[in-house]
Amino acid sequence: MTRPQIIRTLIGLALISFLGVGGYLRSTVVINPVCWGETMGTSYSVKITGTVKDQELEKLSERIEAELATINQQMSTWDPASEISKFNASKEQGPHHLSEAFAQVVAQSLELSKSTHGAFDPTLNPLLNLWGFGSQSEN
């Protein structure tokens, strides 16, 4: 093999290697990915603008699922073991232990009710059940 042939062969191998590595690296990236799933009796989707590596997307999906599970454990009236279900079922008139997130939602709900002069009513669950939309509907 002559020197020019060896150089062309090496350049060709370098180019093939470069394209192969570039293709591999690009294949681990997702453009505008969507994370989706089901929670609280409905479905959700989260669309991300841009590119995300596969491993990062998997971690992000797990974080979304974990956050929604936490919210469900606190706020789902469909889950009898949730924080709001236990709160609603409590017969105690005194102080009730609440998680910080649940306490914030209650505080904001009461503030919204006050600022709308009762147009927003956070105690709507009995009415939803009566209409057949609640977790304890009679239909």
Residue frames as a rotation matrix with the C-alpha (Angstrom) as fourth column:
MET 1
0.587 0.810 0.000 0.00
0.810 -0.587 0.000 0.00
0.000 0.000 -1.000 0.00
THR 2
-0.271 -0.677 0.684 1.35
0.627 -0.664 -0.408 3.41
0.731 0.318 0.604 -0.88
ARG 3
-0.870 -0.154 -0.468 1.54
0.472 -0.535 -0.700 6.32
-0.143 -0.830 0.539 1.53
PRO 4
-0.765 0.644 -0.008 -1.43
-0.618 -0.732 0.287 8.21
0.179 0.224 0.958 -0.10
GLN 5
-0.123 0.739 -0.662 -3.56
-0.137 0.648 0.749 5.01
0.983 0.183 0.022 0.09
ILE 6
-0.439 -0.101 -0.893 -2.73
0.798 0.412 -0.440 4.58
0.412 -0.906 -0.100 3.78
ILE 7
-0.982 0.067 -0.178 -3.63
0.023 -0.888 -0.460 8.22
-0.189 -0.455 0.870 4.48
ARG 8
-0.487 0.854 -0.181 -6.95
-0.674 -0.236 0.700 7.88
0.556 0.463 0.691 2.59
THR 9
-0.121 0.406 -0.906 -7.73
0.318 0.880 0.352 4.66
0.940 -0.245 -0.236 4.48
LEU 10
-0.685 -0.205 -0.699 -6.96
0.725 -0.099 -0.681 6.31
0.070 -0.974 0.217 7.83
ILE 11
-0.915 0.399 -0.060 -9.05
-0.397 -0.917 -0.048 9.37
-0.074 -0.020 0.997 6.95
GLY 12
-0.289 0.830 -0.477 -11.89
-0.437 0.329 0.837 7.09
0.852 0.451 0.267 5.84
LEU 13
-0.231 0.143 -0.962 -11.72
0.676 0.735 -0.053 5.09
0.700 -0.662 -0.267 9.08
ALA 14
-0.909 -0.134 -0.394 -11.61
0.385 -0.634 -0.671 8.30
-0.160 -0.761 0.628 11.12
LEU 15
-0.728 0.683 -0.062 -14.67
-0.634 -0.635 0.441 9.64
0.262 0.360 0.895 9.26
ILE 16
-0.095 0.693 -0.715 -16.60
-0.038 0.715 0.698 6.40
0.995 0.093 -0.042 9.74
SER 17
-0.472 -0.144 -0.870 -15.67
0.810 0.318 -0.492 6.37
0.347 -0.937 -0.033 13.44
PHE 18
-0.989 0.082 -0.124 -16.69
-0.031 -0.928 -0.371 10.02
-0.145 -0.363 0.920 13.83
LEU 19
-0.453 0.873 -0.182 -20.04
-0.673 -0.201 0.711 9.45
0.584 0.445 0.679 12.13
GLY 20
-0.133 0.371 -0.919 -20.63
0.326 0.892 0.313 6.28
0.936 -0.258 -0.240 14.15
VAL 21
-0.688 -0.175 -0.704 -19.91
0.725 -0.128 -0.677 7.97
0.028 -0.976 0.214 17.48
GLY 22
-0.930 0.363 -0.060 -21.97
-0.364 -0.931 0.006 11.02
-0.054 0.027 0.998 16.47
GLY 23
-0.285 0.852 -0.439 -24.89
-0.426 0.297 0.854 8.81
0.859 0.430 0.279 15.47
TYR 24
-0.260 0.134 -0.956 -24.70
0.694 0.715 -0.089 6.91
0.672 -0.686 -0.279 18.74
LEU 25
-0.881 -0.117 -0.458 -24.61
0.428 -0.610 -0.667 10.10
-0.201 -0.784 0.587 20.81
ARG 26
-0.758 0.647 -0.083 -27.53
-0.618 -0.672 0.408 11.54
0.208 0.361 0.909 18.86
SER 27
-0.262 0.693 -0.672 -29.55
-0.030 0.690 0.723 8.35
0.965 0.209 -0.160 19.33
THR 28
-0.462 0.065 -0.885 -29.46
0.847 0.330 -0.418 8.82
0.264 -0.942 -0.207 23.13
VAL 29
-0.910 0.173 -0.376 -31.14
-0.023 -0.928 -0.372 12.23
-0.414 -0.330 0.849 22.81
VAL 30
-0.231 0.915 0.332 -34.90
0.962 0.266 -0.066 12.73
-0.149 0.304 -0.941 22.45
ILE 31
-0.967 -0.048 0.251 -36.20
0.124 -0.947 0.295 15.87
0.224 0.316 0.922 20.74
ASN 32
-0.476 0.809 0.344 -39.33
-0.792 -0.565 0.233 17.44
0.383 -0.162 0.910 22.27
PRO 33
-0.851 0.106 -0.515 -40.12
0.199 0.971 -0.129 14.41
0.486 -0.212 -0.848 24.44
VAL 34
-0.013 0.900 0.436 -43.48
-0.720 -0.311 0.620 13.79
0.694 -0.306 0.652 26.10
CYS 35
-0.989 -0.135 -0.064 -43.97
-0.043 0.665 -0.745 12.13
0.143 -0.734 -0.664 29.48
TRP 36
-0.198 0.978 0.063 -47.46
-0.756 -0.194 0.626 10.77
0.624 0.076 0.778 30.03
GLY 37
-0.935 -0.033 -0.352 -49.38
0.171 0.828 -0.533 8.60
0.310 -0.559 -0.769 32.43
GLU 38
0.070 0.997 0.039 -52.52
0.165 -0.050 0.985 8.28
0.984 -0.063 -0.168 34.49
THR 39
-0.887 -0.248 -0.390 -53.35
0.416 -0.059 -0.908 9.67
0.202 -0.967 0.155 37.90
MET 40
-0.784 0.568 -0.249 -56.40
-0.111 -0.524 -0.845 10.72
-0.610 -0.635 0.474 39.89
GLY 41
0.030 0.882 0.471 -58.84
0.430 0.414 -0.803 9.13
-0.903 0.226 -0.367 37.48
THR 42
0.926 0.222 -0.306 -57.53
-0.159 -0.506 -0.848 10.92
-0.343 0.833 -0.433 34.40
SER 43
0.446 -0.812 0.375 -54.50
0.894 0.420 -0.155 11.08
-0.032 0.405 0.914 32.16
TYR 44
0.726 -0.302 -0.617 -51.75
-0.121 -0.940 0.319 13.65
-0.677 -0.157 -0.719 31.88
SER 45
0.523 -0.679 0.515 -48.98
0.834 0.284 -0.473 14.56
0.175 0.677 0.715 29.46
VAL 46
0.611 -0.473 -0.635 -45.95
0.023 -0.791 0.611 16.79
-0.792 -0.388 -0.473 29.94
LYS 47
0.761 -0.356 0.542 -44.26
0.611 0.113 -0.783 18.02
0.218 0.927 0.304 26.76
ILE 48
0.339 -0.765 -0.548 -40.70
0.363 -0.431 0.826 19.25
-0.868 -0.479 0.131 27.02
THR 49
0.997 -0.037 -0.063 -39.39
-0.073 -0.481 -0.874 21.72
0.002 0.876 -0.482 24.47
GLY 50
0.274 -0.959 -0.071 -35.87
-0.962 -0.274 -0.008 20.97
-0.012 0.071 -0.997 23.28
THR 51
0.218 -0.305 -0.927 -33.68
-0.288 0.887 -0.360 17.93
0.933 0.345 0.106 23.63
VAL 52
0.424 -0.064 0.903 -33.28
-0.893 0.136 0.429 15.62
-0.150 -0.989 0.001 26.60
LYS 53
-0.628 -0.670 -0.396 -31.00
-0.686 0.717 -0.127 12.63
0.368 0.192 -0.910 27.06
ASP 54
0.008 0.651 -0.759 -32.77
-0.128 0.753 0.645 9.28
0.992 0.092 0.089 27.50
GLN 55
-0.420 -0.246 -0.873 -31.47
0.743 0.460 -0.487 8.83
0.522 -0.853 -0.010 31.05
GLU 56
-0.996 0.073 -0.053 -32.54
-0.034 -0.847 -0.530 12.34
-0.084 -0.526 0.846 32.07
LEU 57
-0.399 0.905 -0.149 -35.98
-0.689 -0.188 0.700 11.77
0.605 0.382 0.698 30.55
GLU 58
-0.041 0.339 -0.940 -36.39
0.329 0.893 0.307 8.56
0.943 -0.297 -0.148 32.54
LYS 59
-0.727 -0.288 -0.623 -35.40
0.677 -0.152 -0.720 10.33
0.113 -0.945 0.305 35.77
LEU 60
-0.901 0.428 0.064 -37.75
-0.428 -0.904 0.019 13.21
0.066 -0.010 0.998 34.97
SER 61
-0.156 0.872 -0.465 -40.64
-0.377 0.382 0.844 10.80
0.913 0.306 0.269 34.34
GLU 62
-0.208 0.007 -0.978 -39.96
0.714 0.684 -0.147 9.12
0.668 -0.729 -0.147 37.68
ARG 63
-0.939 -0.168 -0.299 -39.94
0.329 -0.687 -0.648 12.50
-0.096 -0.707 0.701 39.46
ILE 64
-0.628 0.778 0.018 -43.24
-0.648 -0.536 0.541 13.49
0.431 0.329 0.841 37.83
GLU 65
0.010 0.623 -0.782 -44.81
0.055 0.781 0.622 10.17
0.998 -0.049 -0.027 38.86
ALA 66
-0.486 -0.274 -0.830 -43.50
0.797 0.252 -0.550 10.52
0.359 -0.928 0.096 42.42
GLU 67
-0.993 0.116 -0.015 -44.78
-0.103 -0.929 -0.355 14.09
-0.055 -0.351 0.935 42.75
LEU 68
-0.339 0.925 -0.173 -48.22
-0.661 -0.104 0.743 13.13
0.669 0.366 0.647 41.44
ALA 69
-0.075 0.257 -0.963 -48.33
0.450 0.871 0.198 10.14
0.890 -0.419 -0.181 43.81
THR 70
-0.822 -0.273 -0.501 -47.56
0.569 -0.328 -0.755 12.48
0.042 -0.905 0.424 46.74
ILE 71
-0.819 0.572 0.046 -50.30
-0.564 -0.817 0.118 14.89
0.105 0.071 0.992 45.68
ASN 72
-0.120 0.787 -0.605 -52.71
-0.313 0.549 0.775 11.97
0.942 0.282 0.180 45.27
GLN 73
-0.332 -0.075 -0.940 -51.87
0.717 0.627 -0.303 10.70
0.613 -0.775 -0.154 48.79
GLN 74
-0.922 -0.036 -0.385 -52.66
0.300 -0.698 -0.651 14.15
-0.245 -0.716 0.654 50.16
MET 75
-0.729 0.537 -0.425 -55.54
-0.537 -0.833 -0.132 15.44
-0.425 0.132 0.896 48.04
SER 76
-0.775 0.437 -0.456 -57.50
-0.222 0.488 0.844 12.54
0.591 0.756 -0.281 46.54
THR 77
-0.295 0.770 0.566 -61.06
-0.921 -0.072 -0.383 12.27
-0.254 -0.634 0.730 47.79
TRP 78
0.500 0.437 -0.748 -61.22
-0.689 0.724 -0.038 8.94
0.525 0.534 0.663 45.94
ASP 79
-0.228 -0.670 -0.706 -58.57
0.111 0.703 -0.703 7.37
0.967 -0.239 -0.086 48.20
PRO 80
0.774 0.632 -0.045 -59.94
0.110 -0.063 0.992 6.68
0.624 -0.772 -0.118 51.69
ALA 81
0.468 -0.684 -0.560 -56.37
0.872 0.253 0.419 6.63
-0.145 -0.684 0.715 53.05
SER 82
-0.125 -0.532 0.838 -55.49
0.631 -0.694 -0.346 10.08
0.766 0.485 0.422 51.64
GLU 83
-0.874 -0.314 -0.371 -54.90
0.486 -0.531 -0.694 13.03
0.021 -0.787 0.617 53.90
ILE 84
-0.766 0.629 0.131 -58.01
-0.588 -0.769 0.253 14.89
0.260 0.117 0.959 52.76
SER 85
-0.011 0.778 -0.629 -60.20
-0.135 0.622 0.772 11.80
0.991 0.093 0.098 53.16
LYS 86
-0.307 -0.176 -0.935 -58.96
0.837 0.419 -0.353 11.29
0.454 -0.891 0.019 56.71
PHE 87
-0.996 -0.057 -0.071 -59.47
0.081 -0.909 -0.409 15.00
-0.041 -0.413 0.910 57.40
ASN 88
-0.497 0.867 -0.033 -63.01
-0.642 -0.342 0.686 14.91
0.584 0.362 0.726 56.01
ALA 89
0.114 0.544 -0.831 -63.87
0.156 0.816 0.556 11.74
0.981 -0.193 0.008 57.97
SER 90
-0.780 -0.506 -0.368 -62.49
0.431 -0.010 -0.902 13.08
0.453 -0.863 0.226 61.26
LYS 91
0.359 0.927 -0.103 -65.08
0.654 -0.172 0.736 13.83
0.665 -0.332 -0.669 63.94
GLU 92
-0.148 -0.517 -0.843 -62.58
0.960 -0.280 0.003 15.82
-0.237 -0.809 0.538 66.03
GLN 93
0.836 0.492 0.245 -63.25
0.526 -0.844 -0.101 19.51
0.157 0.213 -0.964 66.49
GLY 94
0.652 -0.645 -0.398 -59.73
0.022 -0.509 0.861 20.40
-0.758 -0.570 -0.318 67.71
PRO 95
0.132 -0.722 -0.679 -56.46
-0.885 -0.395 0.249 20.85
-0.448 0.568 -0.691 65.86
HIS 96
0.897 0.137 0.420 -55.70
0.079 0.885 -0.458 18.35
-0.435 0.444 0.783 63.12
HIS 97
-0.081 -0.996 -0.043 -52.18
-0.040 -0.040 0.998 17.47
-0.996 0.083 -0.037 61.95
LEU 98
0.936 0.346 0.061 -51.69
0.069 -0.012 -0.998 18.42
-0.345 0.938 -0.035 58.28
SER 99
0.043 -0.914 0.402 -48.73
0.959 0.150 0.239 18.17
-0.279 0.376 0.884 55.94
GLU 100
-0.465 -0.300 -0.833 -47.30
0.200 -0.952 0.231 21.53
-0.863 -0.059 0.502 54.92
ALA 101
-0.997 0.066 0.025 -48.48
0.014 -0.157 0.987 21.17
0.069 0.985 0.156 51.30
PHE 102
-0.320 0.941 -0.110 -52.02
0.814 0.332 0.477 20.22
0.485 0.063 -0.872 52.33
ALA 103
0.010 0.274 -0.962 -52.15
0.805 -0.573 -0.155 23.08
-0.593 -0.772 -0.226 54.85
GLN 104
-0.794 -0.347 -0.499 -51.10
0.002 -0.822 0.569 25.52
-0.608 0.451 0.654 52.09
VAL 105
-0.824 0.546 0.148 -53.88
0.276 0.159 0.948 24.26
0.494 0.823 -0.282 49.79
VAL 106
0.001 0.840 -0.542 -56.45
0.989 0.079 0.123 24.61
0.146 -0.536 -0.831 52.60
ALA 107
-0.223 -0.158 -0.962 -55.20
0.521 -0.854 0.020 28.12
-0.824 -0.496 0.273 53.43
GLN 108
-0.962 -0.154 -0.226 -55.31
-0.105 -0.556 0.825 29.21
-0.253 0.817 0.518 49.78
SER 109
-0.577 0.816 0.042 -58.78
0.603 0.391 0.695 27.66
0.551 0.426 -0.718 49.37
LEU 110
0.108 0.605 -0.789 -60.10
0.958 -0.276 -0.080 29.57
-0.267 -0.747 -0.609 52.37
GLU 111
-0.509 -0.373 -0.776 -58.49
0.191 -0.928 0.321 32.79
-0.839 0.015 0.544 51.11
LEU 112
-0.981 0.175 0.078 -60.01
0.061 -0.103 0.993 32.29
0.182 0.979 0.090 47.66
SER 113
-0.221 0.949 -0.223 -63.41
0.899 0.287 0.330 31.65
0.377 -0.128 -0.917 49.22
LYS 114
0.024 0.163 -0.986 -63.07
0.725 -0.682 -0.095 34.82
-0.688 -0.713 -0.134 51.26
SER 115
-0.724 -0.410 -0.555 -61.90
-0.015 -0.795 0.606 36.96
-0.690 0.447 0.570 48.31
THR 116
-0.888 0.460 0.008 -64.79
0.051 0.080 0.995 35.72
0.457 0.884 -0.095 46.12
HIS 117
-0.543 0.679 0.495 -67.33
-0.839 -0.404 -0.366 36.25
-0.048 -0.614 0.788 48.92
GLY 118
-0.214 0.398 0.892 -68.11
-0.388 0.804 -0.452 32.53
-0.897 -0.442 -0.017 48.91
ALA 119
0.532 0.392 -0.751 -68.38
-0.835 0.094 -0.542 32.08
-0.142 0.915 0.377 45.12
PHE 120
-0.145 -0.606 -0.782 -65.57
-0.428 0.751 -0.502 29.56
0.892 0.262 -0.368 45.47
ASP 121
0.546 0.414 0.728 -66.55
-0.836 0.206 0.509 26.96
0.060 -0.887 0.459 48.07
PRO 122
-0.468 -0.825 -0.316 -63.86
-0.773 0.556 -0.306 24.48
0.428 0.101 -0.898 49.14
THR 123
-0.663 0.309 0.682 -66.54
-0.382 0.644 -0.663 22.42
-0.644 -0.700 -0.309 50.93
LEU 124
-0.165 0.605 -0.779 -68.11
-0.985 -0.142 0.099 21.41
-0.051 0.783 0.619 47.62
ASN 125
-0.917 -0.343 -0.204 -67.66
-0.369 0.923 0.108 17.64
0.151 0.174 -0.973 48.08
PRO 126
-0.590 0.750 0.299 -71.15
0.165 0.475 -0.864 16.94
-0.790 -0.461 -0.404 49.53
LEU 127
0.281 0.698 -0.659 -72.72
-0.547 -0.448 -0.707 18.69
-0.789 0.559 0.256 46.55
LEU 128
-0.339 -0.483 -0.808 -70.49
-0.935 0.266 0.233 16.81
0.102 0.835 -0.541 44.08
ASN 129
-0.976 0.017 0.215 -71.54
-0.038 0.967 -0.251 13.53
-0.212 -0.253 -0.944 45.69
LEU 130
-0.179 0.983 -0.037 -75.21
0.003 -0.037 -0.999 14.54
-0.984 -0.179 0.004 45.49
TRP 131
0.364 0.280 -0.888 -74.83
-0.793 -0.407 -0.453 15.35
-0.489 0.869 0.074 41.78
GLY 132
0.926 0.036 0.375 -73.05
0.083 0.952 -0.295 12.07
-0.367 0.305 0.879 41.11
PHE 133
0.697 -0.716 0.037 -69.57
-0.193 -0.237 -0.952 13.48
0.690 0.657 -0.303 40.42
GLY 134
0.291 -0.586 0.756 -67.94
-0.946 -0.294 0.137 12.87
0.142 -0.755 -0.640 43.80
SER 135
-0.658 -0.672 -0.341 -66.04
-0.581 0.740 -0.337 9.96
0.479 -0.024 -0.877 45.27
GLN 136
-0.910 0.386 0.150 -69.07
0.137 0.623 -0.770 8.89
-0.391 -0.680 -0.620 47.30
SER 137
-0.623 0.695 -0.360 -71.75
-0.766 -0.447 0.462 9.42
0.160 0.563 0.811 44.68
GLU 138
-0.308 0.622 0.720 -74.98
-0.433 0.582 -0.688 7.56
-0.847 -0.524 0.090 45.19
ASN 139
0.531 0.498 -0.686 -75.37
-0.824 0.113 -0.556 6.77
-0.199 0.860 0.470 41.47
